[in-house]
Amino acid sequence: MLAYAITDSSTLNFNSLTSDLKHFSQKADMIVYRDKITNTYNKNASIFLVEAKKHNFSKILLHSNYKLAHKLKADGVHLTSSQFSDIQKSKDLGLFVIISTHSLNEAVKAQNLGANLVTFSPIFATPNKGNPKGIEKLRNVVSHLSIGVIALGGIVSIEHIEACEESGAYGFASIRYFSKKLLV
């Protein structure tokens, strides 16, 4: 099962970037640099990509900014659920595309527009993300798509990961699961 780390300011610190990325690389196959609060995202993205490429991630993505991802030679982009119109633009630039979805209709639309993978969320309870969809809805989305579905939202334990795997999900994504506080 693919393990996809989503960074944020609670899990990635540019003062300890080398050790933070080493930590991520021990558990994650793919990683995305996501930071919704900094005003230096472009500069940080460049630094992040240089350092992340020193590790064995299968894909290194930037969040939402497909033009920057292309310019900085990231492997791809993780688009938000409001960026369906950017799927083709991203693909035209040669980027690997993941897009966030929250319904079967959105997931099917993403597949039809050419996304490589979708995230479907939230699966479990997670702060400020609304009611969880649950494993049965995840299983339903997986059964309707021919592209991989990455379970996202509230995944903080091996039990959560196993439930997602049993649903047929291609992988799981998390912020908190990859936190140094949870990993030993």
C-alpha positions as CSV (number, residue, x, y, z in Angstrom):
1,M,0.0,0.0,0.0
2,L,1.3,3.4,-1.0
3,A,2.2,5.7,1.9
4,Y,1.8,9.4,1.0
5,A,3.1,12.0,3.4
6,I,1.4,15.4,3.4
7,T,3.5,18.0,5.1
8,D,2.4,21.1,7.1
9,S,3.9,23.4,9.6
10,S,3.4,20.9,12.4
11,T,5.4,18.2,10.7
12,L,8.0,20.0,8.6
13,N,10.4,22.7,9.9
14,F,12.9,24.3,7.6
15,N,15.3,24.7,10.5
16,S,15.5,20.9,10.7
17,L,14.6,20.1,7.1
18,T,17.2,17.5,6.5
19,S,16.3,15.4,9.5
20,D,12.6,16.0,9.0
21,L,12.8,14.6,5.4
22,K,14.9,11.7,6.5
23,H,12.2,10.9,9.0
24,F,9.5,11.1,6.4
25,S,11.5,8.9,4.0
26,Q,11.6,6.1,6.5
27,K,7.8,5.7,6.3
28,A,6.5,7.4,3.1
29,D,6.8,6.5,-0.5
30,M,5.6,9.9,-1.8
31,I,5.6,13.3,-0.3
32,V,3.9,16.7,-1.0
33,Y,5.1,20.0,0.3
34,R,1.9,21.7,1.6
35,D,2.0,24.9,3.7
36,K,-1.1,27.1,3.7
37,I,0.3,29.7,6.1
38,T,3.7,30.8,4.9
39,N,4.3,33.8,2.7
40,T,7.5,32.3,1.4
41,Y,6.0,29.1,-0.2
42,N,7.8,29.5,-3.5
43,K,11.2,29.9,-1.9
44,N,10.6,27.1,0.6
45,A,9.3,24.8,-2.2
46,S,12.6,25.2,-4.1
47,I,14.6,24.3,-0.9
48,F,12.2,21.5,-0.1
49,L,12.6,19.9,-3.6
50,V,16.4,20.0,-3.6
51,E,16.5,18.3,-0.2
52,A,13.7,15.8,-0.8
53,K,15.4,14.6,-4.0
54,K,18.2,13.3,-1.8
55,H,15.8,10.7,-0.4
56,N,14.2,7.7,-1.9
57,F,10.7,9.1,-2.6
58,S,9.0,7.7,-5.7
59,K,7.3,11.1,-6.3
60,I,7.8,14.5,-4.8
61,L,4.9,16.9,-5.3
62,L,4.0,20.5,-4.6
63,H,0.5,21.5,-3.4
64,S,-1.9,23.3,-5.6
65,N,0.6,25.4,-7.7
66,Y,1.1,23.4,-10.9
67,K,3.0,26.2,-12.6
68,L,5.5,26.3,-9.7
69,A,5.7,22.5,-9.7
70,H,6.6,22.5,-13.4
71,K,9.1,25.4,-13.0
72,L,10.9,23.8,-10.1
73,K,10.8,20.3,-11.7
74,A,8.7,18.6,-9.1
75,D,7.4,15.2,-10.1
76,G,3.8,16.5,-9.8
77,V,1.2,18.5,-8.1
78,H,-1.6,17.7,-5.6
79,L,-4.5,19.9,-6.6
80,T,-7.3,21.0,-4.3
81,S,-10.9,20.0,-4.8
82,S,-11.6,23.4,-6.4
83,Q,-8.9,22.9,-9.2
84,F,-10.5,20.4,-11.6
85,S,-9.9,22.8,-14.4
86,D,-6.2,22.6,-13.7
87,I,-5.9,18.8,-14.2
88,Q,-5.4,19.1,-18.0
89,K,-3.1,22.1,-17.6
90,S,-0.9,20.2,-15.2
91,K,-0.9,17.1,-17.4
92,D,0.0,19.2,-20.4
93,L,3.2,20.3,-18.5
94,G,4.1,16.6,-17.9
95,L,3.2,16.6,-14.2
96,F,1.9,13.6,-12.2
97,V,-1.5,14.8,-10.9
98,I,-3.3,13.9,-7.7
99,I,-6.5,15.8,-6.8
100,S,-8.5,15.9,-3.6
101,T,-12.1,14.6,-3.8
102,H,-14.9,14.3,-1.3
103,S,-17.6,12.4,-3.3
104,L,-17.9,9.6,-5.8
105,N,-19.0,12.2,-8.5
106,E,-15.8,14.3,-7.9
107,A,-13.6,11.2,-8.0
108,V,-15.2,10.0,-11.3
109,K,-14.9,13.5,-12.7
110,A,-11.2,13.6,-11.8
111,Q,-10.6,10.3,-13.4
112,N,-12.4,11.4,-16.6
113,L,-10.3,14.6,-16.7
114,G,-7.0,12.6,-16.6
115,A,-5.9,12.7,-12.9
116,N,-3.3,10.0,-12.1
117,L,-4.7,9.4,-8.6
118,V,-7.3,10.9,-6.3
119,T,-7.5,11.3,-2.6
120,F,-10.9,10.6,-1.0
121,S,-11.5,12.2,2.4
122,P,-12.1,12.4,5.2
123,I,-12.2,8.7,6.0
124,F,-11.9,9.0,9.7
125,A,-12.6,11.9,12.1
126,T,-10.1,14.6,11.6
127,P,-10.0,18.2,12.9
128,N,-12.1,20.8,10.9
129,K,-12.8,18.4,8.0
130,G,-16.5,17.6,8.6
131,N,-18.1,14.2,9.1
132,P,-16.0,11.2,8.2
133,K,-17.0,9.3,5.0
134,G,-16.0,5.9,6.5
135,I,-14.6,2.7,5.0
136,E,-17.8,1.7,3.1
137,K,-17.9,4.9,1.1
138,L,-14.2,4.5,0.4
139,R,-14.8,1.0,-0.8
140,N,-17.6,2.3,-3.0
141,V,-15.4,4.9,-4.6
142,V,-12.6,2.4,-5.2
143,S,-15.0,0.0,-6.9
144,H,-16.1,2.7,-9.4
145,L,-12.6,3.9,-10.4
146,S,-9.9,2.5,-12.6
147,I,-7.3,4.9,-11.2
148,G,-5.9,4.5,-7.7
149,V,-7.7,6.0,-4.7
150,I,-5.7,7.3,-1.8
151,A,-7.6,7.3,1.5
152,L,-7.1,10.5,3.5
153,G,-8.3,12.0,6.7
154,G,-7.8,10.9,10.3
155,I,-5.4,8.1,9.5
156,V,-3.2,7.9,12.5
157,S,-2.7,4.2,13.3
158,I,-1.8,0.9,11.7
159,E,-5.5,-0.2,12.3
160,H,-6.6,2.7,10.1
161,I,-4.2,1.8,7.4
162,E,-5.2,-1.8,7.5
163,A,-8.9,-0.9,7.2
164,C,-8.1,1.3,4.2
165,E,-6.1,-1.5,2.6
166,E,-8.9,-3.9,3.1
167,S,-11.2,-1.5,1.3
168,G,-9.1,-1.8,-1.8
169,A,-7.6,1.7,-1.6
170,Y,-4.4,2.1,-3.5
171,G,-2.7,3.9,-0.7
172,F,-3.2,6.2,2.3
173,A,-2.2,9.8,2.9
174,S,-1.8,11.5,6.2
175,I,-0.3,14.5,8.0
176,R,-0.5,13.2,11.6
177,Y,0.6,9.6,11.0
178,F,4.0,10.8,9.8
179,S,4.4,13.2,12.7
180,K,7.5,12.5,14.8
181,K,5.2,12.5,17.8
182,L,3.4,9.4,16.6
183,L,6.3,7.5,15.0
184,V,8.8,5.6,17.1
